[in-house]
Amino acid sequence: MAESVVLVDRPAPHVARLLINRPAKRNAIDHAVRTGLMEELTKVLDDATIRAVVFGGVGGVFSAGGDLPSMLDLDEEQARERMRHIHALCRLVANARIPVVSAIEGIGAGGAIGLALLGDRIIVGEGTTILFPFLGLGLTPDWGQLLTLPRRVGLSAAFRLLTSGTPVTGPEALRLQLADTLAADSDVMGTAVAQAAALALLPREAMARMTARLKKPSGSLEEELEREENDQAVCLRSAEFAEGYGAFIAKRPPDFTGV
């Protein structure tokens, strides 16, 4: 039996790790990989014991991006179907109600960076190389990157990254705030797992509500205050608040994983 193109394990308590497993193709993302990621991520999100996710790739490489041969000779309906398949995965990641951390080891390019940008934290190494190859291929950026990239680095920096064709190093990604943490090349995955494990200890419902509002900002103060009221009306009556308050009174760390 052929090995799965997406490997799943639990490298830390309450953390699931999904690894793209196409080492001969530098973990390029094709239809099978997207399908595998959607199937495994759906299982993860349905498992109440899992409170954070890590994306990565095997062999010290995150992903070379979209599988180019699979994009050739498409008619319009096939091209649209390809994008609809990508977008189903995009929505699943973006709407996940638990933290998503990406470990960009080695090379991260194109759609793989789009996948990481849909999550919450990005870890890179000193030797990481990030590529935005779209315009050089005659394509427009996809995987939601014309929204998510400027949201992280600003409009002018996003335009420069997408048009220059220049590889982005790990240190430069951190400087631009494209990445959240710069680690030694040997510790990118370890750092990602450790940060996911720390995020997994936070109150799940409160965290999900906060993240949803950060990712989709309110259009006005009045809208934000209304959303805040709705969220806090749930949180103030929750077991998470009861645990947090009890821990505060008892002068102990809260244990949100048990509520």
DRENVO-769178 format. One record per residue: residue in one letter; x, y, z of N, C-alpha, C, O in turn. Coordinates in pm, whole numbers, padded with zeros to 5 digits, always signed. Layout:
<recs>
AXYZXYZXYZXYZ ...
</recs>
This chain:
<recs>
M+00085-00120+00000+00000+00000+00000+00088+00125+00000+00185+00133+00076 A+00055+00222-00084+00133+00345-00092+00116+00426+00036+00008+00427+00097 E+00224+00493+00077+00217+00574+00198+00133+00699+00172+00132+00753+00061 S+00062+00743+00274-00025+00859+00259+00056+00985+00227+00169+01001+00274 V-00004+01074+00148+00063+01201+00115+00047+01302+00228+00106+01410+00223 V-00031+01269+00330-00042+01353+00450-00028+01262+00571-00108+01170+00591 L+00074+01288+00652+00098+01211+00773+00045+01288+00893+00054+01411+00898 V-00010+01217+00990-00069+01281+01107-00012+01216+01232-00004+01093+01242 D+00027+01299+01328+00066+01247+01458+00032+01349+01565-00022+01456+01537 R+00064+01314+01690+00040+01403+01803+00172+01424+01876+00207+01346+01964 P+00246+01527+01839+00380+01547+01894+00382+01607+02034+00488+01611+02097 A+00267+01653+02083+00257+01712+02217+00113+01698+02264+00024+01679+02181 P+00088+01708+02393-00050+01698+02442-00142+01800+02376-00110+01919+02370 H-00256+01753+02327-00360+01837+02268-00319+01900+02134-00386+01990+02086 V-00209+01852+02074-00159+01907+01947-00159+01798+01840-00107+01689+01863 A-00218+01829+01724-00209+01740+01608-00115+01804+01505-00117+01925+01485 R-00034+01720+01442+00058+01769+01339+00024+01702+01207+00012+01580+01200 L+00008+01782+01101-00019+01734+00966+00102+01765+00879+00137+01881+00861 L+00165+01661+00826+00286+01675+00745+00259+01636+00601+00209+01526+00574 I+00291+01725+00507+00283+01691+00366+00396+01593+00335+00511+01618+00369 N+00362+01482+00271+00456+01373+00253+00474+01339+00105+00428+01235+00057 R+00541+01429+00033+00581+01402-00106+00728+01442-00122+00757+01535-00197 P+00819+01376-00053+00959+01422-00053+01023+01428-00191+01107+01514-00215 A+00984+01338-00281+01043+01339-00415+01002+01463-00494+01070+01500-00591 K+00893+01527-00455+00843+01648-00522+00860+01771-00432+00794+01873-00453 R+00947+01761-00333+00967+01870-00234+00832+01911-00173+00805+02029-00150 N+00748+01811-00149+00618+01829-00085+00526+01924-00160+00448+01997-00100 A+00536+01924-00292+00446+02005-00374+00301+01962-00350+00273+01845-00325 I+00212+02058-00357+00071+02036-00324-00009+02009-00451-00022+02096-00537 D-00062+01889-00461-00150+01854-00572-00289+01820-00518-00316+01840-00400 H-00376+01770-00603-00514+01739-00563-00515+01639-00447-00594+01653-00354 A-00429+01538-00454-00427+01436-00349-00385+01495-00215-00440+01459-00111 V-00287+01584-00217-00243+01649-00093-00354+01735-00036-00382+01730+00084 R-00418+01815-00120-00527+01900-00072-00639+01815-00012-00692+01846+00094 T-00673+01706-00081-00778+01618-00030-00736+01558+00104-00817+01553+00197 G-00612+01513+00113-00564+01457+00238-00564+01557+00351-00602+01523+00464 L-00522+01679+00323-00523+01783+00426-00665+01811+00473-00689+01827+00593 M-00760+01819+00379-00899+01845+00418-00956+01730+00501-01022+01753+00603 E-00930+01609+00459-00984+01493+00533-00926+01485+00673-01000+01465+00770 E-00795+01501+00684-00731+01488+00815-00762+01607+00904-00782+01590+01024 L-00766+01727+00847-00798+01844+00928-00941+01838+00978-00969+01881+01090 T-01032+01788+00897-01172+01772+00941-01179+01680+01062-01251+01709+01158 K-01105+01569+01058-01102+01479+01173-01046+01548+01296-01098+01533+01406 V-00940+01624+01277-00876+01696+01388-00973+01795+01451-00985+01803+01573 L-01042+01871+01366-01133+01974+01417-01255+01915+01485-01321+01982+01564 D-01286+01789+01455-01399+01722+01519-01359+01654+01650-01444+01601+01721 D-01230+01655+01681-01178+01588+01799-01159+01691+01911-01070+01775+01904 A-01243+01684+02012-01240+01784+02119-01113+01778+02202-01083+01872+02275 T-01037+01670+02192-00913+01660+02269-00798+01734+02203-00694+01757+02266 I-00814+01772+02077-00709+01845+02005-00741+01994+02010-00851+02036+01975 R-00644+02073+02054-00666+02215+02078-00572+02305+01998-00577+02428+02012 A-00486+02247+01914-00397+02323+01826-00347+02232+01715-00340+02110+01732 V-00311+02293+01602-00264+02218+01485-00131+02275+01438-00109+02396+01443 V-00042+02187+01394+00083+02228+01330+00084+02174+01188+00061+02055+01166 F+00113+02262+01090+00135+02220+00952+00285+02216+00926+00360+02303+00971 G+00329+02116+00851+00469+02106+00813+00485+02013+00695+00387+01970+00634 G+00611+01982+00664+00641+01889+00557+00750+01794+00601+00823+01822+00695 V+00762+01682+00533+00865+01584+00568+00999+01625+00507+01005+01707+00415 G+01105+01567+00560+01237+01586+00501+01297+01724+00518+01385+01763+00441 G+01250+01800+00617+01306+01933+00638+01265+02036+00535+01331+02139+00520 V+01157+02008+00462+01105+02101+00361+00957+02122+00387+00882+02025+00402 F+00913+02248+00392+00771+02274+00410+00696+02233+00283+00625+02133+00283 S+00713+02310+00176+00649+02273+00049+00695+02367-00061+00710+02488-00040 A+00717+02309-00180+00754+02387-00297+00634+02456-00360+00647+02517-00466 G+00518+02446-00297+00398+02513-00349+00316+02422-00438+00323+02300-00428 G+00238+02483-00524+00150+02406-00611+00227+02316-00707+00335+02352-00753 D+00172+02199-00735+00233+02103-00826+00208+02150-00970+00098+02134-01023 L+00312+02207-01033+00294+02272-01163+00244+02179-01273+00154+02220-01347 P+00297+02057-01287+00244+01972-01395+00093+01948-01387+00028+01928-01489 S+00039+01949-01265-00105+01925-01250-00188+02044-01295-00311+02035-01301 M-00122+02156-01326-00196+02276-01368-00203+02290-01520-00271+02380-01570 L-00135+02203-01592-00126+02218-01737-00251+02168-01809-00318+02076-01764 D-00280+02232-01923-00383+02185-02018-00522+02174-01957-00597+02083-01990 L-00556+02267-01868-00689+02267-01809-00784+02349-01895-00746+02454-01947 D-00908+02302-01911-01009+02388-01972-01067+02476-01862-01029+02463-01746 E-01159+02565-01897-01206+02661-01798-01273+02593-01679-01248+02630-01565 E-01357+02494-01704-01426+02428-01594-01327+02355-01504-01343+02354-01382 Q-01226+02295-01563-01124+02227-01482-01045+02328-01399-01012+02301-01283 A-01014+02443-01457-00943+02547-01383-01028+02597-01266-00977+02618-01156 R-01156+02617-01292-01245+02663-01184-01260+02556-01076-01263+02587-00957 E-01270+02431-01117-01284+02323-01020-01158+02312-00935-01166+02287-00815 R-01042+02332-00996-00917+02332-00919-00920+02441-00813-00882+02417-00698 M-00965+02560-00850-00969+02669-00754-01074+02645-00646-01052+02680-00530 R-01187+02587-00682-01289+02557-00582-01237+02456-00479-01268+02464-00360 H-01157+02361-00527-01097+02261-00437-00999+02328-00341-01000+02300-00221 I-00915+02416-00394-00823+02494-00310-00900+02576-00208-00863+02581-00091 H-01006+02639-00252-01080+02729-00163-01152+02654-00052-01171+02708+00057 A-01192+02531-00078-01252+02451+00029-01152+02429+00141-01187+02437+00259 L-01026+02402+00106-00922+02387+00207-00892+02520+00275-00874+02525+00396 C-00887+02628+00197-00863+02762+00254-00967+02794+00362-00932+02839+00471 R-01092+02770+00331-01199+02801+00428-01187+02715+00553-01211+02762+00664 L-01151+02588+00535-01139+02498+00648-01030+02547+00744-01049+02546+00866 V-00917+02590+00689-00807+02639+00773-00843+02773+00836-00826+02792+00956 A-00893+02864+00754-00922+02999+00804-01030+02999+00911-01027+03082+01001 N-01124+02905+00903-01235+02901+00998-01213+02804+01113-01302+02783+01195 A-01094+02746+01120-01064+02655+01231-01078+02730+01364-01032+02843+01376 R-01141+02667+01461-01163+02732+01589-01057+02694+01693-01077+02708+01813 I-00943+02645+01642-00827+02621+01727-00706+02682+01658-00708+02700+01536 P-00601+02715+01732-00483+02778+01672-00415+02689+01568-00406+02568+01585 V-00366+02753+01462-00295+02684+01355-00156+02744+01342-00141+02864+01319 V-00054+02661+01357+00086+02704+01351+00153+02634+01233+00132+02514+01213 S+00232+02708+01154+00302+02648+01040+00452+02653+01062+00507+02757+01099 A+00518+02540+01039+00663+02529+01050+00723+02531+00910+00721+02429+00841 I+00775+02645+00869+00829+02658+00733+00978+02625+00737+01063+02713+00750 E+01006+02498+00724+01144+02451+00717+01190+02453+00571+01112+02426+00480 G+01316+02485+00549+01372+02477+00415+01305+02573+00319+01326+02694+00327 I+01226+02519+00229+01159+02598+00126+01010+02605+00151+00946+02504+00182 G+00954+02724+00138+00810+02744+00136+00776+02833+00019+00832+02942+00007 A+00685+02791-00067+00658+02868-00188+00510+02868-00222+00436+02776-00188 G+00470+02975-00290+00339+02982-00352+00223+02948-00263+00203+03011-00158 G+00146+02848-00304+00027+02810-00230+00056+02762-00089-00029+02776-00001 A+00175+02707-00066+00210+02663+00068+00220+02781+00164+00182+02769+00281 I+00270+02894+00115+00273+03015+00198+00132+03066+00218+00099+03117+00326 G+00047+03053+00116-00093+03088+00134-00157+03006+00243-00235+03058+00323 L-00127+02877+00248-00178+02789+00353-00134+02840+00490-00215+02849+00582 A-00006+02873+00504+00047+02921+00631-00016+03053+00673-00045+03075+00790 L-00038+03142+00576-00094+03274+00606-00239+03266+00654-00287+03358+00720 L-00308+03158+00622-00445+03140+00669-00451+03100+00816-00556+03109+00878 G-00337+03057+00871-00330+03018+01010-00297+03135+01101-00321+03251+01066 D-00241+03104+01217-00222+03204+01321-00076+03238+01351-00045+03352+01385 R+00013+03140+01338+00155+03166+01364+00239+03096+01259+00207+02987+01212 I+00351+03163+01223+00444+03109+01125+00584+03109+01186+00632+03211+01234 I+00648+02992+01183+00783+02976+01234+00877+02950+01117+00848+02865+01033 V+00988+03022+01110+01086+03003+01003+01223+02977+01064+01244+02999+01183 G+01316+02931+00981+01452+02907+01024+01547+03008+00963+01511+03083+00872 E+01669+03009+01013+01771+03099+00958+01793+03073+00809+01820+03166+00733 G+01780+02948+00768+01803+02913+00629+01678+02894+00547+01684+02847+00433 T+01563+02931+00602+01437+02919+00528+01437+03011+00406+01486+03124+00412 T+01382+02963+00296+01362+03045+00176+01215+03045+00141+01154+02940+00124 I+01157+03166+00131+01016+03182+00096+01007+03245-00043+01074+03344-00072 L+00923+03187-00128+00911+03231-00266+00766+03262-00301+00674+03192-00260 F+00749+03370-00379+00617+03406-00434+00630+03404-00586+00657+03508-00646 P+00611+03289-00650+00644+03273-00793+00533+03308-00890+00550+03293-01011 F+00418+03353-00840+00297+03360-00923+00315+03441-01051+00291+03388-01160 L+00355+03566-01041+00363+03651-01160+00467+03601-01258+00450+03615-01379 G+00575+03542-01208+00676+03485-01296+00623+03368-01377+00681+03333-01480 L+00514+03308-01332+00450+03198-01403+00330+03245-01486+00263+03166-01551 G+00304+03375-01482+00188+03427-01553+00058+03404-01480-00049+03398-01541 L+00066+03390-01348-00052+03365-01265-00069+03475-01163+00027+03542-01125 T-00192+03494-01118-00218+03585-01007-00204+03509-00876-00233+03389-00873 P-00163+03573-00768-00155+03503-00639-00291+03446-00599-00395+03507-00623 D-00287+03327-00538-00411+03263-00495-00399+03215-00351-00311+03262-00278 W-00485+03125-00309-00494+03081-00170-00523+03198-00076-00485+03196+00041 G-00592+03301-00127-00631+03414-00043-00520+03512-00012-00536+03599+00075 Q-00406+03502-00080-00290+03579-00039-00299+03730-00064-00227+03807+00000 L-00385+03773-00154-00399+03917-00173-00477+03981-00058-00484+04103-00047 L-00536+03898+00027-00595+03946+00153-00501+03921+00270-00474+04012+00349 T-00451+03800+00282-00376+03762+00402-00235+03819+00406-00187+03852+00514 L-00169+03831+00292-00031+03884+00292-00028+04032+00330+00050+04069+00419 P-00108+04120+00267-00108+04261+00312-00153+04277+00456-00109+04369+00525 R-00240+04190+00502-00286+04198+00641-00169+04176+00736-00168+04231+00847 R-00072+04097+00695+00044+04071+00780+00155+04174+00762+00209+04225+00861 V+00189+04206+00637+00311+04285+00613+00282+04426+00565+00375+04506+00554 G+00157+04459+00534+00124+04590+00478+00116+04584+00326+00174+04495+00264 L+00044+04679+00268+00017+04676+00125+00144+04695+00042+00166+04620-00054 S+00226+04792+00077+00344+04819-00006+00444+04704+00000+00502+04667-00101 A+00463+04646+00119+00555+04532+00130+00500+04411+00055+00576+04339-00009 A+00369+04389+00062+00309+04277-00010+00329+04294-00160+00364+04198-00229 F+00307+04415-00211+00327+04441-00355+00471+04413-00394+00496+04352-00498 R+00564+04457-00312+00706+04436-00341+00741+04287-00342+00811+04240-00431 L+00692+04214-00244+00722+04071-00236+00665+03996-00356+00731+03907-00410 L+00545+04033-00398+00477+03960-00505+00530+03996-00644+00514+03918-00738 T+00594+04113-00658+00641+04156-00789+00791+04144-00809+00837+04140-00923 S+00869+04137-00702+01015+04138-00717+01071+04004-00763+01172+04000-00833 G+01006+03895-00723+01060+03764-00753+01180+03726-00669+01239+03619-00688 T+01217+03812-00574+01333+03788-00490+01298+03694-00375+01198+03718-00307 P+01376+03589-00352+01348+03501-00239+01356+03578-00107+01438+03668-00091 V+01271+03540-00013+01271+03601+00119+01339+03504+00216+01299+03388+00227 T+01441+03552+00285+01510+03468+00383+01432+03463+00513+01340+03542+00535 G+01470+03369+00600+01406+03361+00731+01416+03490+00810+01315+03540+00858 P+01538+03547+00826+01550+03672+00901+01469+03786+00840+01411+03867+00912 E+01464+03793+00705+01386+03898+00641+01237+03876+00664+01162+03972+00683 A+01193+03752+00664+01052+03722+00691+01014+03769+00831+00905+03822+00850 L+01103+03749+00927+01075+03797+01063+01070+03949+01066+00982+04007+01129 R+01165+04015+00999+01168+04162+00998+01041+04220+00939+00990+04321+00986 L+00990+04155+00834+00869+04203+00767+00741+04165+00842+00632+04209+00805 Q+00754+04083+00947+00641+04027+01021+00562+03926+00938+00447+03894+00969 L+00625+03876+00831+00569+03764+00757+00576+03639+00843+00490+03551+00833 A+00678+03631+00928+00693+03523+01024+00685+03579+01165+00714+03697+01188 D+00646+03494+01259+00636+03535+01398+00760+03501+01480+00792+03572+01575 T+00830+03394+01443+00945+03348+01519+01052+03298+01424+01023+03228+01327 L+01177+03335+01453+01293+03286+01380+01365+03186+01470+01406+03220+01581 A+01382+03064+01422+01448+02959+01500+01570+02908+01425+01588+02935+01306 A+01654+02835+01496+01761+02763+01428+01700+02664+01332+01592+02610+01358 D+01767+02638+01220+01712+02548+01119+01676+02412+01178+01579+02349+01136 S+01754+02368+01274+01729+02237+01334+01614+02237+01433+01573+02132+01481 D+01561+02356+01463+01458+02365+01567+01330+02432+01521+01249+02472+01603 V+01311+02446+01390+01189+02509+01340+01066+02428+01381+00970+02483+01435 M+01069+02299+01356+00954+02216+01390+00935+02209+01540+00822+02217+01589 G+01044+02194+01615+01034+02188+01760+00973+02314+01818+00893+02308+01912 T+01012+02428+01763+00957+02556+01809+00809+02565+01776+00730+02610+01858 A+00771+02522+01655+00630+02525+01616+00546+02438+01707+00438+02479+01750 V+00594+02318+01737+00519+02228+01825+00508+02287+01966+00402+02282+02027 A+00618+02345+02016+00616+02404+02150+00517+02520+02157+00444+02534+02255 Q+00514+02604+02054+00421+02716+02055+00277+02668+02041+00187+02723+02104 A+00255+02566+01960+00120+02509+01948+00076+02451+02082-00040+02466+02122 A+00167+02384+02152+00134+02326+02282+00098+02434+02383+00008+02415+02465 A+00168+02547+02378+00135+02658+02469+00000+02718+02434-00078+02750+02524 L-00029+02734+02305-00159+02787+02263-00272+02693+02301-00383+02737+02329 A-00243+02563+02301-00345+02463+02334-00391+02475+02478-00498+02424+02513 L-00313+02540+02563-00351+02554+02705-00444+02672+02730-00499+02686+02839 L-00462+02757+02629-00549+02874+02646-00697+02832+02637-00728+02725+02585 P-00788+02917+02689-00931+02881+02686-00982+02872+02542-00976+02970+02468 R-01029+02757+02504-01061+02728+02364-01168+02821+02307-01149+02879+02200 E-01278+02836+02376-01389+02915+02324-01355+03063+02320-01382+03130+02220 A-01297+03115+02427-01259+03256+02429-01155+03287+02322-01162+03390+02257 M-01060+03195+02306-00957+03212+02203-01017+03212+02063-00980+03295+01980 A-01109+03121+02038-01172+03113+01906-01249+03241+01873-01243+03291+01761 R-01319+03293+01972-01396+03415+01949-01305+03535+01927-01331+03618+01840 M-01198+03544+02004-01103+03652+01985-01039+03647+01847-01029+03748+01778 T-00995+03527+01807-00927+03511+01678-01020+03544+01562-00977+03606+01464 A-01145+03504+01572-01242+03533+01465-01258+03683+01446-01269+03730+01333 R-01260+03758+01555-01276+03904+01543-01149+03971+01493-01156+04072+01424 L-01034+03916+01528-00909+03972+01477-00896+03947+01327-00849+04035+01253 K-00937+03829+01281-00923+03795+01140-01024+03868+01053-00999+03893+00935 K-01139+03902+01111-01241+03975+01036-01280+04097+01117-01380+04096+01188 P-01199+04205+01107-01221+04323+01192-01357+04388+01166-01411+04382+01055 S-01410+04448+01268-01536+04521+01257-01517+04644+01170-01408+04700+01160 G-01626+04686+01107-01620+04803+01021-01637+04934+01096-01613+05041+01040 S-01678+04926+01221-01699+05048+01301-01689+05011+01449-01692+04893+01485 L-01676+05112+01533-01672+05089+01676-01804+05028+01723-01804+04937+01807 E-01915+05076+01670-02044+05024+01713-02058+04875+01681-02110+04798+01762 E-02012+04836+01563-02016+04694+01528-01928+04613+01621-01967+04504+01665 E-01810+04664+01651-01719+04591+01739-01776+04578+01880-01764+04472+01943 L-01838+04683+01929-01897+04677+02063-02011+04576+02069-02030+04508+02170 E-02087+04566+01959-02194+04467+01955-02138+04325+01955-02188+04238+02027 R-02034+04303+01875-01972+04171+01872-01910+04138+02008-01918+04024+02056 E-01848+04237+02068-01788+04219+02200-01893+04180+02303-01870+04091+02385 E-02007+04246+02299-02117+04214+02391-02162+04070+02372-02181+03996+02469 N-02180+04031+02247-02226+03895+02218-02127+03790+02267-02166+03689+02325 D-01999+03816+02243-01896+03720+02286-01886+03713+02438-01881+03604+02496 Q-01884+03829+02500-01865+03829+02645-01987+03775+02719-01975+03720+02828 A-02104+03790+02658-02225+03733+02719-02216+03581+02726-02273+03519+02816 V-02143+03521+02630-02119+03377+02634-02005+03344+02731-02017+03254+02814 C-01895+03419+02719-01775+03387+02798-01798+03406+02948-01747+03328+03029 L-01873+03509+02987-01896+03534+03129-01976+03423+03196-01969+03407+03318 R-02050+03346+03118-02132+03238+03173-02069+03100+03149-02133+02997+03169 S-01942+03100+03104-01880+02975+03061-01802+02905+03172-01766+02966+03273 A-01778+02776+03150-01692+02700+03241-01548+02751+03235-01474+02739+03332 E-01510+02807+03122-01374+02863+03111-01356+02979+03208-01253+02989+03275 F-01454+03068+03216-01443+03180+03310-01446+03130+03453-01373+03181+03539 A-01529+03032+03481-01533+02976+03616-01397+02919+03655-01352+02938+03768 E-01332+02850+03562-01199+02796+03589-01096+02908+03605-01014+02906+03697 G-01102+03006+03515-01007+03117+03524-01021+03195+03653-00921+03232+03715 Y-01144+03219+03694-01168+03292+03819-01124+03209+03940-01061+03259+04033 G-01159+03080+03937-01119+02993+04046-00968+02985+04061-00916+02983+04172 A-00898+02980+03948-00753+02975+03952-00695+03106+04005-00598+03107+04080 F-00757+03218+03965-00712+03350+04012-00726+03360+04164-00634+03406+04232 I-00839+03318+04216-00863+03324+04361-00768+03230+04436-00717+03264+04542 A-00745+03113+04379-00659+03014+04444-00511+03038+04419-00425+02966+04472 K-00482+03138+04338-00342+03170+04304-00269+03050+04245-00159+03014+04286 R-00335+02987+04146-00277+02874+04074-00296+02895+03926-00382+02973+03885 P-00218+02826+03842-00239+02836+03697-00374+02775+03660-00413+02673+03716 P-00446+02836+03568-00573+02778+03525-00550+02653+03438-00450+02645+03367 D-00642+02559+03446-00638+02440+03361-00761+02440+03271-00865+02385+03306 F-00747+02504+03156-00861+02513+03064-00882+02385+02985-00988+02367+02925 T-00784+02297+02984-00799+02172+02906-00901+02078+02970-00947+01984+02905 G-00934+02102+03094-01028+02013+03163-01170+02062+03165-01255+02000+03229 V-01199+02173+03096-01335+02227+03097-01399+02221+02959-01514+02263+02942 
</recs>
